[in-house]
Each structure stands twice: as C-alpha cells, then as structure tokens.
Amino acid sequence: MPIIILIVVLSLLRYFEIGPVANLSWWWIAGLFGVAFLWFEFFERMLGLDKRRAHDEMDKARDARVKKAFEKKPGSRR
C-alpha cells in the first residue's frame, strides 16, 4: 500500500510541477506502476501475503461472533 501512496503523490507533484519532482521523468513514475503491478500480481501471492490477510480477516470476524454470542444479554439470569 505505501507504494500506491508514493505513486499517487509523485504523480500529483509531477503533474502540477511542484518542487524537484517537476523535472522528474514520467518513466520513473511508470516504473513504480510496474513495480506495484508485479508486487500485487506475483510476489504477494508467492509469499502468501494475500492468504494471510484473508485469514486475519476471518479470525477477526470469528472473534466478533464469539464475543457477541457470549455477551450477557439484559434480562437473562446468567
């Protein structure tokens, strides 16, 4: 995600010609797009990061269900 933020910031700075980025070639920014594409399409899958993130989300949902199921309800005798 940080690389996407960097691409957006650099693109905006380059487009509006702000600071030292004004003279930066568009090829550098296009290269970052390529790196981001390779990361999200290939390397993240190879390292298993996409599945780890999905497992973390499932664990959070399960924990929320368990917590909700065991909360004391008003009016119950327990």
C-alpha positions, 0 to 999 in steps of 0.5 A: 500500500505505501507504494500506491501512496508514493505513486499517487503523490509523485504523480500529483507533484509531477503533474502540477510541477511542484518542487524537484519532482517537476523535472522528474521523468514520467518513466520513473513514475511508470516504473513504480506502476510496474513495480506495484503491478508485479508486487500485487500480481506475483510476489504477494501471492508467492509469499502468501501475503494475500492468504494471510490477510484473508485469514486475519480477516476471518479470525477477526470476524470469528472473534466478533461472533464469539464475543457477541454470542457470549455477551450477557444479554439484559434480562437473562439470569446468567 
